Amino acid sequence: MKSVTLYVLPACPYCEHAKQYLTTHAIPYREVVVTSEHALTELHSLGSDSVPTLVVENKVMRGFNENRLKRWLELT
């Protein structure tokens, strides 16, 4: 399985949707809550300033797109 990192903020409904999708499909992921300067710097280093941001291997997805995620994880 490819490595997946999900950048989120608390109480973000779009982030919750992404987390629910990953959990429901048993896709392991590392969650980074963007509430510290370090996490924000990490997010900016990816070229993103919004959440949710998903990173699959070296690909960065701003927002959540189920079809793109399936392709990136080779689930289709």
N, C-alpha and C positions, 0 to 999 in steps of 0.2 A: 504494500500500500504506500502511496506517495505521502510525503509529509504535508500536513495542512495546519496553518496557523490562522486564527480568526481574531481580528482586532475589534473590540466592542466597547460600548459605554453602558453603564448601568441604566436601566429603564428605557433602553432603545428598542422599540418594537421590531424594527428591521433586524437588529442584532439577535433578538430572541427568535425570530423566524429562522435565521440562518443556523443558530445553535440547535433549534428543534429539528431542522432538516438533517444536520450532521448526526445528531444523536439517534434519530429515528432510523437512519440508514446505516447505523453502526460504523460511521466513519470517524476514526480517532483524530483528534485535533488538539492543538495547544491554544488555549485562550489567553489573550493579552487584553486586560482591561486598561483602557487608555485614560487613566486618572493621574498618572505621574508624569513628570517631565521626561524621564527616561523612556517610558512607553510612547509618549507623544513624539519624541525625537526618533524613535525606532520606526513609527508609522510614517513620519515625514521622509525618512531615508528611503522608503519604498516608493516615494512619489505620490503619496496619498495624504489627504487631510480630512477624510470622512470615514464614518463607520456605517455598516460593517465593511471591513476590508478583509478579504480572504487571500492567503498566499498558499499556492499549491506548487511545491518545489520552488521554482524561480519565477512563476507567473503570479501577477498581482491583479486581483479583481476588486475594483471599488464598487460597493453595493453587492447585492446578492442576485446572481443569475443562475437558476437551477440548471438550465440546459448547458450553459458554458461549464459549470462545475462538473456535470456528468461527463462532458467531453474531456476536460482536463484530468479527471480521475479515471477515464476510460471505462465508464460504467455503461455506456451505450454501444 
